[in-house]
Amino acid sequence: MIALDTWNLSIPVGTPAATVSTQALMSGYADTYFKSGNTLFFWAPVTGGKTANAKYARSELRETHADGSVYNWQYRDADNMLRAAVAVNQVPSAGKIVIGQIHCYGSTEPMLKLEYQYKDAKRLGNIVVKFRTTPDAEPTVITVAQLVPMNTRFTYTIHLTPAGNLTVNAFNYQWNVKVDPSWAAKSLYFKAGVYTQDDTGYATEGGAATFYKLAIDHTVKGA
């Protein structure tokens, strides 16, 4: 079983979209957009409801404390890690879904998005990082891995150290950067699941993914 005791869940239902509490997830919550057990399945159609200020629909987990309150952190306080094993099962016509994030509390602009981008010509996908060098910067786009098949399990990690070293490993490839100190005062949090990067098409069109492993760690040195 994948632990869900430190997450809540956005599902693409209603306006704004609904949030499923940590307690409900722990009680075995499931619907069309999310199923849990030995794996986690996420589905977000292009016609789904959107969270406030979002352009697209999502079925996506967000970090919380065990009591269900939201958990935000500053990167200098701990060694911060998101680990996942995932297979992308469906993409919309735009070909893009976000499968992991470091988001910024109180902002619509995340530090980092990890995105799967399917290429029709090759029938394979790229794994792309969209990274903001500063909180106010436009995202820089970096291709981390290529030739990634649909419906094939791969691992990724997003690791941000107290020294500001950010590393993304995906499909056995690695990218790293030193984050700008302007991020140090920002409250951050991990997200994982499916954030569909398209809002046109039929209700059968959207993003879907299966997570085989998912874990977060915030390790304080000496603790």
Secondary structure, 3 states (H helix, E strand, C coil): CCCCCCEEEEECCCCCCEEECHHHHHCCCCCCCEEECCCEEEEEECCCCCCCCCCCCEEEEEEECCCCCECCECHHHCEEEEEEEEEEEECCCCCEEEEEEEEECCCCCCCEEEEEEEECCCCEEEEEEEECCCCCCCCEEEEEEEEECCCCCEEEEEEECCCCEEEEEECCEEEEEECCHHHCCCCEEEEEEEEECCCCCCCCCEEEEEEEEEEEEEECCCC
